[in-house]
Amino acid sequence: DTRGFEFEFRKPVGKHFTGRAVYILSWAKGQNTKDLENFEDMDLGEVMREFPLSWDERHRIKLLLSYETASNTTSHSTGATIAWMYGSGLPYSLIEEVKKGNLAKNSERLPSHSTFDIEIYKKMKLAGATLELSLIIENLLNNENIIKPDKTPYFVTLKDPTTKGKPRTILLEMGIGF
């Protein structure tokens, strides 16, 4: 059972700028997140009960501002996009507590997360093809976004590096389109 709505506002500002704002409000409840989950959870007494699904994130916001300059007299364009994304946090389970019957599945929430990304690109037409060079910086502010809990059944912190989202990442891309 998934419900919600999405609101998007897009506005060109002047000749070269475009702004875009997206807000998503949603609820995702169900009896399983993966194929065999009801079978695997038969001993938990949770079969056929609804709980928040793994992608149930109540609020998501995305703000983008793009700039592009293109010339009709030349065969190239240059642009940049900045993007900020926010999510209110995904559900997760403290497995040992769920097994003991103390908590329902996915009753806990990870903290909110956000990223600020930037892309600068140049497109050029060369001999019937389009060459695009891009510099992309993801998570520019280097936020430590928690994407899964760092707990064991024994309440010991593992310092598991996969519990956090990507740190600041710098990419240089080249693409050719025909």
WOJO-V961126 format. One line per field, one symbol per residue. ss: DSSP state (~ for helix, > for strand, _ for the rest). psi: psi as a letter, one per 40 degrees, with the letter a starting at -180 (. if undefined). A space follows every 50 residues. Layout:
# WOJO-V961126
ss->???
psi->???
This chain:
# WOJO-V961126
ss->_>>>>>>>>>>>>___>>>>>>>>>>>>>>______~~~~_~~~______ >>______>>>>>>>>>>>>_____>>>>>>>>>>>>___>>__~~~~~~ _______>>___>>>>>>>>>>>>>>__>>>>>>>>>>_______>____ >_____>___~~~>____>>>>>>>>>_
psi->hhiaihhhhhhhhadeihihhhhhhihhiaeidideddddedeeeeheii ihideghdhhhhhihihhhihdeifiiiiihihhhhiehiiiigddddde ediiifeihiiiiiihiihhihhihhfeihhhhihhhifdefighheiif iieefhhefheeeiihahhhihihihi.
